[in-house]
């Protein structure tokens, strides 16, 4: 059974921050990153447990996408994957979650 993907309200803000940061680099960097990210998120519909539990906060799973980490939760009962945050790996992640 496929899972539904849901986004927490913090995700669009995080996404815009990533977009602004990546737009400073080579043309196409931003576009390539978001194509990769969409592909990985789409996989979660079929395989929500494919990424590891985040050791500093086991309520989350962590997906690596380039220099960024996407944090999400899985609700087995309602079959929902909730995308929570996307943060640069150099940020103080524990404080931001």
N, CA, C and O atoms as CSV, one atom per row, in Angstrom:
chain,resi,resn,atom,element,x,y,z
A,1,UNK,N,N,0.835,-1.188,0.000
A,1,UNK,CA,C,0.000,0.000,0.000
A,1,UNK,C,C,0.877,1.247,0.000
A,1,UNK,O,O,1.829,1.347,0.773
A,2,UNK,N,N,0.555,2.176,-0.855
A,2,UNK,CA,C,1.325,3.415,-0.951
A,2,UNK,C,C,1.006,4.344,0.210
A,2,UNK,O,O,-0.107,4.377,0.734
A,3,UNK,N,N,2.025,5.090,0.583
A,3,UNK,CA,C,1.882,6.095,1.634
A,3,UNK,C,C,1.594,7.452,0.994
A,3,UNK,O,O,1.967,7.718,-0.149
A,4,UNK,N,N,0.934,8.279,1.752
A,4,UNK,CA,C,0.667,9.658,1.332
A,4,UNK,C,C,1.805,10.535,1.861
A,4,UNK,O,O,2.257,10.348,2.991
A,5,UNK,N,N,2.266,11.486,1.056
A,5,UNK,CA,C,3.302,12.423,1.474
A,5,UNK,C,C,2.629,13.709,1.938
A,5,UNK,O,O,1.785,14.273,1.241
A,6,UNK,N,N,3.017,14.159,3.121
A,6,UNK,CA,C,2.489,15.386,3.702
A,6,UNK,C,C,3.674,16.269,4.093
A,6,UNK,O,O,4.734,15.763,4.464
A,7,UNK,N,N,3.495,17.575,4.008
A,7,UNK,CA,C,4.574,18.510,4.327
A,7,UNK,C,C,4.182,19.379,5.507
A,7,UNK,O,O,3.098,19.962,5.523
A,8,UNK,N,N,5.066,19.466,6.497
A,8,UNK,CA,C,4.850,20.360,7.624
A,8,UNK,C,C,4.994,21.801,7.140
A,8,UNK,O,O,5.724,22.043,6.179
A,9,UNK,N,N,4.329,22.760,7.768
A,9,UNK,CA,C,4.419,24.159,7.326
A,9,UNK,C,C,5.842,24.739,7.314
A,9,UNK,O,O,6.096,25.724,6.620
A,10,UNK,N,N,6.761,24.146,8.064
A,10,UNK,CA,C,8.152,24.635,8.057
A,10,UNK,C,C,8.886,24.266,6.772
A,10,UNK,O,O,9.880,24.900,6.420
A,11,UNK,N,N,8.402,23.249,6.074
A,11,UNK,CA,C,9.125,22.788,4.890
A,11,UNK,C,C,9.239,23.840,3.788
A,11,UNK,O,O,10.333,24.004,3.247
A,12,UNK,N,N,8.180,24.561,3.421
A,12,UNK,CA,C,8.329,25.569,2.360
A,12,UNK,C,C,9.378,26.638,2.689
A,12,UNK,O,O,10.094,27.103,1.802
A,13,UNK,N,N,9.465,27.020,3.955
A,13,UNK,CA,C,10.480,28.003,4.356
A,13,UNK,C,C,11.872,27.419,4.176
A,13,UNK,O,O,12.765,28.075,3.640
A,14,UNK,N,N,12.053,26.178,4.628
A,14,UNK,CA,C,13.341,25.505,4.445
A,14,UNK,C,C,13.681,25.381,2.963
A,14,UNK,O,O,14.815,25.631,2.554
A,15,UNK,N,N,12.690,24.995,2.164
A,15,UNK,CA,C,12.892,24.823,0.718
A,15,UNK,C,C,13.336,26.136,0.073
A,15,UNK,O,O,14.233,26.147,-0.770
A,16,UNK,N,N,12.710,27.229,0.469
A,16,UNK,CA,C,13.071,28.533,-0.091
A,16,UNK,C,C,14.484,28.937,0.315
A,16,UNK,O,O,15.198,29.562,-0.468
A,17,UNK,N,N,14.888,28.588,1.520
A,17,UNK,CA,C,16.252,28.866,1.985
A,17,UNK,C,C,17.260,28.078,1.155
A,17,UNK,O,O,18.289,28.612,0.742
A,18,UNK,N,N,16.958,26.812,0.917
A,18,UNK,CA,C,17.839,25.966,0.095
A,18,UNK,C,C,17.910,26.539,-1.321
A,18,UNK,O,O,18.991,26.656,-1.898
A,19,UNK,N,N,16.763,26.888,-1.867
A,19,UNK,CA,C,16.706,27.440,-3.230
A,19,UNK,C,C,17.563,28.709,-3.339
A,19,UNK,O,O,18.318,28.861,-4.299
A,20,UNK,N,N,17.455,29.604,-2.376
A,20,UNK,CA,C,18.235,30.849,-2.392
A,20,UNK,C,C,19.730,30.553,-2.306
A,20,UNK,O,O,20.537,31.185,-2.987
A,21,UNK,N,N,20.088,29.595,-1.470
A,21,UNK,CA,C,21.501,29.243,-1.326
A,21,UNK,C,C,22.061,28.625,-2.614
A,21,UNK,O,O,23.128,29.019,-3.083
A,22,UNK,N,N,21.345,27.671,-3.172
A,22,UNK,CA,C,21.845,26.976,-4.364
A,22,UNK,C,C,21.848,27.858,-5.608
A,22,UNK,O,O,22.628,27.620,-6.530
A,23,UNK,N,N,21.002,28.856,-5.645
A,23,UNK,CA,C,20.948,29.739,-6.818
A,23,UNK,C,C,22.206,30.591,-6.951
A,23,UNK,O,O,22.415,31.228,-7.983
A,24,UNK,N,N,23.040,30.608,-5.924
A,24,UNK,CA,C,24.294,31.362,-5.963
A,24,UNK,C,C,25.390,30.611,-6.720
A,24,UNK,O,O,26.437,31.185,-7.021
A,25,UNK,N,N,25.162,29.354,-7.024
A,25,UNK,CA,C,26.181,28.531,-7.650
A,25,UNK,C,C,25.971,28.449,-9.158
A,25,UNK,O,O,25.284,29.286,-9.744
A,26,UNK,N,N,26.556,27.454,-9.769
A,26,UNK,CA,C,26.478,27.293,-11.217
A,26,UNK,C,C,25.037,27.188,-11.687
A,26,UNK,O,O,24.186,26.650,-10.979
A,27,UNK,N,N,24.763,27.698,-12.876
A,27,UNK,CA,C,23.407,27.562,-13.412
A,27,UNK,C,C,23.010,26.081,-13.459
A,27,UNK,O,O,23.798,25.235,-13.880
A,28,UNK,N,N,21.844,25.793,-13.044
A,28,UNK,CA,C,21.355,24.410,-13.064
A,28,UNK,C,C,21.548,23.667,-11.756
A,28,UNK,O,O,20.946,22.611,-11.564
A,29,UNK,N,N,22.373,24.185,-10.844
A,29,UNK,CA,C,22.612,23.491,-9.573
A,29,UNK,C,C,21.316,23.324,-8.793
A,29,UNK,O,O,21.004,22.239,-8.301
A,30,UNK,N,N,20.581,24.399,-8.692
A,30,UNK,CA,C,19.316,24.383,-7.955
A,30,UNK,C,C,18.335,23.392,-8.587
A,30,UNK,O,O,17.717,22.584,-7.895
A,31,UNK,N,N,18.207,23.469,-9.896
A,31,UNK,CA,C,17.270,22.593,-10.601
A,31,UNK,C,C,17.645,21.123,-10.420
A,31,UNK,O,O,16.776,20.294,-10.148
A,32,UNK,N,N,18.931,20.791,-10.569
A,32,UNK,CA,C,19.373,19.406,-10.406
A,32,UNK,C,C,19.100,18.902,-8.989
A,32,UNK,O,O,18.671,17.765,-8.794
A,33,UNK,N,N,19.353,19.760,-8.011
A,33,UNK,CA,C,19.125,19.358,-6.626
A,33,UNK,C,C,17.653,19.027,-6.389
A,33,UNK,O,O,17.335,17.997,-5.795
A,34,UNK,N,N,16.762,19.892,-6.848
A,34,UNK,CA,C,15.345,19.666,-6.581
A,34,UNK,C,C,14.775,18.508,-7.396
A,34,UNK,O,O,13.796,17.894,-6.972
A,35,UNK,N,N,15.345,18.198,-8.531
A,35,UNK,CA,C,14.947,16.993,-9.268
A,35,UNK,C,C,15.324,15.760,-8.441
A,35,UNK,O,O,14.525,14.834,-8.298
A,36,UNK,N,N,16.547,15.755,-7.899
A,36,UNK,CA,C,17.003,14.656,-7.047
A,36,UNK,C,C,16.111,14.532,-5.808
A,36,UNK,O,O,15.696,13.433,-5.442
A,37,UNK,N,N,15.825,15.654,-5.176
A,37,UNK,CA,C,15.013,15.644,-3.960
A,37,UNK,C,C,13.607,15.105,-4.238
A,37,UNK,O,O,13.104,14.275,-3.481
A,38,UNK,N,N,12.980,15.561,-5.299
A,38,UNK,CA,C,11.633,15.073,-5.649
A,38,UNK,C,C,11.639,13.559,-5.882
A,38,UNK,O,O,10.732,12.845,-5.455
A,39,UNK,N,N,12.690,13.086,-6.575
A,39,UNK,CA,C,12.805,11.657,-6.852
A,39,UNK,C,C,12.906,10.858,-5.553
A,39,UNK,O,O,12.255,9.825,-5.400
A,40,UNK,N,N,13.719,11.341,-4.628
A,40,UNK,CA,C,13.894,10.647,-3.350
A,40,UNK,C,C,12.610,10.682,-2.522
A,40,UNK,O,O,12.233,9.682,-1.912
A,41,UNK,N,N,11.947,11.823,-2.503
A,41,UNK,CA,C,10.691,11.927,-1.747
A,41,UNK,C,C,9.630,11.004,-2.352
A,41,UNK,O,O,8.868,10.370,-1.623
A,42,UNK,N,N,9.584,10.932,-3.668
A,42,UNK,CA,C,8.614,10.060,-4.344
A,42,UNK,C,C,8.832,8.597,-3.939
A,42,UNK,O,O,7.865,7.846,-3.805
A,43,UNK,N,N,10.078,8.191,-3.746
A,43,UNK,CA,C,10.380,6.814,-3.326
A,43,UNK,C,C,9.772,6.487,-1.969
A,43,UNK,O,O,9.459,5.332,-1.679
A,44,UNK,N,N,9.606,7.522,-1.135
A,44,UNK,CA,C,9.058,7.304,0.197
A,44,UNK,C,C,7.613,6.809,0.148
A,44,UNK,O,O,7.139,6.199,1.106
A,45,UNK,N,N,6.913,7.064,-0.948
A,45,UNK,CA,C,5.533,6.577,-1.077
A,45,UNK,C,C,5.484,5.050,-1.013
A,45,UNK,O,O,4.533,4.479,-0.479
A,46,UNK,N,N,6.501,4.395,-1.551
A,46,UNK,CA,C,6.551,2.936,-1.564
A,46,UNK,C,C,7.454,2.356,-0.482
A,46,UNK,O,O,7.219,1.251,0.007
A,47,UNK,N,N,8.486,3.106,-0.113
A,47,UNK,CA,C,9.483,2.593,0.828
A,47,UNK,C,C,9.796,3.627,1.914
A,47,UNK,O,O,10.906,4.157,1.950
A,48,UNK,N,N,8.850,3.918,2.786
A,48,UNK,CA,C,9.052,4.985,3.768
A,48,UNK,C,C,10.118,4.691,4.820
A,48,UNK,O,O,10.627,5.613,5.456
A,49,UNK,N,N,10.455,3.433,5.006
A,49,UNK,CA,C,11.435,3.074,6.026
A,49,UNK,C,C,12.834,2.860,5.446
A,49,UNK,O,O,13.717,2.330,6.120
A,50,UNK,N,N,13.025,3.271,4.203
A,50,UNK,CA,C,14.303,2.980,3.547
A,50,UNK,C,C,15.481,3.788,4.097
A,50,UNK,O,O,16.633,3.391,3.923
A,51,UNK,N,N,15.208,4.903,4.750
A,51,UNK,CA,C,16.286,5.729,5.310
A,51,UNK,C,C,16.366,5.516,6.806
A,51,UNK,O,O,15.383,5.154,7.452
A,52,UNK,N,N,17.548,5.746,7.347
A,52,UNK,CA,C,17.812,5.416,8.748
A,52,UNK,C,C,17.125,6.357,9.729
A,52,UNK,O,O,16.806,7.504,9.419
A,53,UNK,N,N,16.914,5.825,10.914
A,53,UNK,CA,C,16.397,6.613,12.025
A,53,UNK,C,C,17.508,7.584,12.438
A,53,UNK,O,O,18.681,7.216,12.486
A,54,UNK,N,N,17.125,8.814,12.732
A,54,UNK,CA,C,18.093,9.830,13.153
A,54,UNK,C,C,18.475,9.564,14.608
A,54,UNK,O,O,17.636,9.636,15.505
A,55,UNK,N,N,19.745,9.256,14.826
A,55,UNK,CA,C,20.200,8.810,16.143
A,55,UNK,C,C,20.005,9.853,17.251
A,55,UNK,O,O,19.804,9.482,18.408
A,56,UNK,N,N,20.061,11.135,16.924
A,56,UNK,CA,C,19.899,12.173,17.945
A,56,UNK,C,C,18.442,12.446,18.299
A,56,UNK,O,O,18.159,13.093,19.307
A,57,UNK,N,N,17.521,11.960,17.480
A,57,UNK,CA,C,16.095,12.099,17.762
A,57,UNK,C,C,15.373,10.979,17.004
A,57,UNK,O,O,14.966,11.160,15.856
A,58,UNK,N,N,15.220,9.829,17.652
A,58,UNK,CA,C,14.659,8.648,16.976
A,58,UNK,C,C,13.235,8.804,16.437
A,58,UNK,O,O,12.746,7.909,15.748
A,59,UNK,N,N,12.567,9.904,16.731
A,59,UNK,CA,C,11.240,10.128,16.164
A,59,UNK,C,C,11.331,10.412,14.664
A,59,UNK,O,O,10.343,10.284,13.940
A,60,UNK,N,N,12.523,10.799,14.205
A,60,UNK,CA,C,12.739,11.186,12.808
A,60,UNK,C,C,13.541,10.149,12.047
A,60,UNK,O,O,14.336,9.400,12.613
A,61,UNK,N,N,13.308,10.133,10.756
A,61,UNK,CA,C,14.192,9.433,9.822
A,61,UNK,C,C,14.928,10.509,9.040
A,61,UNK,O,O,14.441,11.631,8.901
A,62,UNK,N,N,16.098,10.162,8.533
A,62,UNK,CA,C,16.946,11.144,7.863
A,62,UNK,C,C,17.344,10.656,6.478
A,62,UNK,O,O,17.854,9.549,6.310
A,63,UNK,N,N,17.099,11.501,5.499
A,63,UNK,CA,C,17.475,11.231,4.120
A,63,UNK,C,C,18.566,12.225,3.724
A,63,UNK,O,O,18.439,13.422,3.982
A,64,UNK,N,N,19.620,11.742,3.108
A,64,UNK,CA,C,20.697,12.607,2.637
A,64,UNK,C,C,20.439,12.945,1.173
A,64,UNK,O,O,20.158,12.069,0.356
A,65,UNK,N,N,20.540,14.244,0.859
A,65,UNK,CA,C,20.408,14.732,-0.524
A,65,UNK,C,C,21.477,15.798,-0.718
A,65,UNK,O,O,21.295,16.954,-0.337
A,66,UNK,N,N,22.586,15.397,-1.313
A,66,UNK,CA,C,23.707,16.336,-1.467
A,66,UNK,C,C,24.228,16.744,-0.097
A,66,UNK,O,O,24.516,15.893,0.744
A,67,UNK,N,N,24.348,18.051,0.124
A,67,UNK,CA,C,24.808,18.579,1.407
A,67,UNK,C,C,23.671,18.780,2.395
A,67,UNK,O,O,23.878,19.324,3.480
A,68,UNK,N,N,22.488,18.353,2.034
A,68,UNK,CA,C,21.301,18.598,2.852
A,68,UNK,C,C,20.760,17.308,3.444
A,68,UNK,O,O,20.960,16.215,2.915
A,69,UNK,N,N,20.066,17.477,4.562
A,69,UNK,CA,C,19.425,16.364,5.234
A,69,UNK,C,C,17.934,16.655,5.309
A,69,UNK,O,O,17.522,17.723,5.764
A,70,UNK,N,N,17.136,15.707,4.863
A,70,UNK,CA,C,15.692,15.842,4.924
A,70,UNK,C,C,15.212,14.961,6.072
A,70,UNK,O,O,15.544,13.778,6.143
A,71,UNK,N,N,14.434,15.548,6.963
A,71,UNK,CA,C,13.918,14.827,8.121
A,71,UNK,C,C,12.431,14.595,7.953
A,71,UNK,O,O,11.688,15.493,7.555
A,72,UNK,N,N,12.006,13.383,8.260
A,72,UNK,CA,C,10.598,13.030,8.104
A,72,UNK,C,C,10.192,12.004,9.145
A,72,UNK,O,O,11.035,11.354,9.763
A,73,UNK,N,N,8.893,11.870,9.326
A,73,UNK,CA,C,8.332,10.855,10.207
A,73,UNK,C,C,7.405,9.969,9.387
A,73,UNK,O,O,6.922,10.355,8.323
A,74,UNK,N,N,7.171,8.777,9.908
A,74,UNK,CA,C,6.280,7.825,9.243
A,74,UNK,C,C,5.191,7.430,10.227
A,74,UNK,O,O,5.474,6.974,11.336
A,75,UNK,N,N,3.952,7.609,9.811
A,75,UNK,CA,C,2.819,7.157,10.596
A,75,UNK,C,C,2.272,5.905,9.921
A,75,UNK,O,O,1.579,5.973,8.906
A,76,UNK,N,N,2.598,4.779,10.505
A,76,UNK,CA,C,2.195,3.497,9.926
A,76,UNK,C,C,0.680,3.334,9.935
A,76,UNK,O,O,0.098,2.769,9.008
A,77,UNK,N,N,0.070,3.819,10.962
A,77,UNK,CA,C,-1.380,3.646,11.114
A,77,UNK,C,C,-2.157,4.352,10.001
A,77,UNK,O,O,-3.059,3.769,9.399
A,78,UNK,N,N,-1.797,5.618,9.732
A,78,UNK,CA,C,-2.515,6.383,8.705
A,78,UNK,C,C,-1.830,6.336,7.344
A,78,UNK,O,O,-2.328,6.905,6.372
A,79,UNK,N,N,-0.682,5.653,7.278
A,79,UNK,CA,C,0.081,5.528,6.030
A,79,UNK,C,C,0.474,6.904,5.479
A,79,UNK,O,O,0.291,7.192,4.296
A,80,UNK,N,N,1.019,7.748,6.367
A,80,UNK,CA,C,1.443,9.093,5.989
A,80,UNK,C,C,2.921,9.268,6.311
A,80,UNK,O,O,3.380,8.945,7.406
A,81,UNK,N,N,3.651,9.784,5.334
A,81,UNK,CA,C,5.032,10.226,5.526
A,81,UNK,C,C,4.967,11.741,5.630
A,81,UNK,O,O,4.532,12.420,4.700
A,82,UNK,N,N,5.401,12.261,6.766
A,82,UNK,CA,C,5.345,13.701,6.985
A,82,UNK,C,C,6.745,14.284,6.852
A,82,UNK,O,O,7.627,14.003,7.664
A,83,UNK,N,N,6.937,15.094,5.825
A,83,UNK,CA,C,8.218,15.754,5.599
A,83,UNK,C,C,8.280,16.935,6.558
A,83,UNK,O,O,7.434,17.828,6.515
A,84,UNK,N,N,9.288,16.931,7.421
A,84,UNK,CA,C,9.362,17.938,8.471
A,84,UNK,C,C,10.303,19.094,8.139
A,84,UNK,O,O,9.896,20.256,8.154
A,85,UNK,N,N,11.563,18.771,7.840
A,85,UNK,CA,C,12.563,19.825,7.624
A,85,UNK,C,C,13.553,19.387,6.554
A,85,UNK,O,O,13.748,18.193,6.328
A,86,UNK,N,N,14.174,20.358,5.899
A,86,UNK,CA,C,15.344,20.105,5.066
A,86,UNK,C,C,16.383,21.132,5.495
A,86,UNK,O,O,16.168,22.340,5.398
A,87,UNK,N,N,17.519,20.619,5.972
A,87,UNK,CA,C,18.532,21.469,6.586
A,87,UNK,C,C,19.903,21.144,6.015
A,87,UNK,O,O,20.184,20.001,5.653
A,88,UNK,N,N,20.741,22.149,5.939
A,88,UNK,CA,C,22.120,21.932,5.497
A,88,UNK,C,C,22.840,21.137,6.573
A,88,UNK,O,O,22.640,21.371,7.765
A,89,UNK,N,N,23.661,20.217,6.162
A,89,UNK,CA,C,24.372,19.349,7.095
A,89,UNK,C,C,25.262,20.072,8.086
A,89,UNK,O,O,25.590,19.518,9.134
A,90,UNK,N,N,25.663,21.304,7.777
A,90,UNK,CA,C,26.542,22.051,8.680
A,90,UNK,C,C,25.769,22.810,9.766
A,90,UNK,O,O,26.372,23.372,10.679
A,91,UNK,N,N,24.435,22.825,9.664
A,91,UNK,CA,C,23.641,23.532,10.657
A,91,UNK,C,C,23.566,22.742,11.964
A,91,UNK,O,O,23.838,21.541,11.988
A,92,UNK,N,N,23.199,23.415,13.036
A,92,UNK,CA,C,23.008,22.738,14.325
A,92,UNK,C,C,21.640,22.073,14.298
A,92,UNK,O,O,20.638,22.645,14.725
A,93,UNK,N,N,21.628,20.876,13.796
A,93,UNK,CA,C,20.391,20.173,13.491
A,93,UNK,C,C,19.586,19.859,14.744
A,93,UNK,O,O,18.364,20.012,14.746
A,94,UNK,N,N,20.238,19.430,15.784
A,94,UNK,CA,C,19.518,19.057,17.010
A,94,UNK,C,C,18.677,20.224,17.501
A,94,UNK,O,O,17.532,20.032,17.910
A,95,UNK,N,N,19.227,21.427,17.465
A,95,UNK,CA,C,18.477,22.608,17.913
A,95,UNK,C,C,17.343,22.981,16.968
A,95,UNK,O,O,16.337,23.539,17.406
A,96,UNK,N,N,17.486,22.686,15.699
A,96,UNK,CA,C,16.489,23.072,14.717
A,96,UNK,C,C,15.314,22.090,14.607
A,96,UNK,O,O,14.240,22.448,14.122
A,97,UNK,N,N,15.523,20.885,15.049
A,97,UNK,CA,C,14.430,19.901,15.020
A,97,UNK,C,C,13.543,20.113,16.221
A,97,UNK,O,O,12.560,19.394,16.397
